[in-house]
Amino acid sequence: MNEKEKQFYTAQELAELLGFNIMTIYRYIKSGKLKAYKMGKEFRIDNVEFQSFLKKVKIK
């Protein structure tokens, strides 16, 4: 499965994909900038939400 087909990402996967520290991803989630679902002890981020987040933060 390639990255485009993926339905959900973990916070760790997004951190690695974007080259961020995982705490940055958690801060985005906590501030509401990135919508996530908490499943057990982990957050899951829908691919659609992730793509929307990228469009919002894109530098023009």
C-alpha positions as CSV (number, residue, x, y, z in Angstrom):
1,M,0.0,0.0,0.0
2,N,1.5,3.3,-1.0
3,E,1.1,6.6,1.0
4,K,-1.8,7.9,-1.2
5,E,-3.9,4.8,-0.5
6,K,-3.4,4.9,3.3
7,Q,-6.6,5.6,5.2
8,F,-5.1,6.6,8.6
9,Y,-1.8,7.7,9.9
10,T,-0.4,7.5,13.4
11,A,1.2,10.6,14.9
12,Q,4.6,8.9,14.6
13,E,4.1,8.2,10.9
14,L,3.2,11.8,10.2
15,A,6.1,13.1,12.2
16,E,8.5,10.9,10.2
17,L,6.8,11.8,6.9
18,L,7.0,15.5,7.6
19,G,10.4,15.5,9.3
20,F,8.8,16.9,12.5
21,N,9.2,15.9,16.2
22,I,6.3,13.8,17.3
23,M,5.5,16.5,20.0
24,T,4.8,19.0,17.2
25,I,2.2,16.7,15.8
26,Y,0.7,16.3,19.3
27,R,0.6,20.1,19.7
28,Y,-1.2,20.5,16.3
29,I,-3.8,17.9,17.5
30,K,-4.2,19.5,20.9
31,S,-4.7,23.0,19.4
32,G,-7.3,21.7,16.9
33,K,-5.2,22.5,13.8
34,L,-5.0,18.8,13.0
35,K,-8.1,16.6,13.7
36,A,-7.4,13.2,15.1
37,Y,-9.2,10.2,16.6
38,K,-7.9,8.6,19.8
39,M,-7.9,4.8,19.5
40,G,-6.7,3.3,22.7
41,K,-3.5,5.1,23.6
42,E,-2.7,6.3,20.0
43,F,-4.0,9.0,17.8
44,R,-5.0,8.3,14.3
45,I,-5.2,10.9,11.6
46,D,-7.5,10.4,8.6
47,N,-5.7,10.9,5.3
48,V,-8.4,13.4,4.2
49,E,-7.8,15.5,7.3
50,F,-4.1,15.3,6.8
51,Q,-4.4,16.5,3.2
52,S,-6.7,19.3,4.4
53,F,-4.1,20.3,7.0
54,L,-1.4,20.4,4.4
55,K,-3.4,22.8,2.2
56,K,-4.1,25.1,5.2
57,V,-0.4,25.4,6.1
58,K,0.9,25.6,2.5
59,I,3.0,28.7,2.0
60,K,1.7,30.8,-0.9
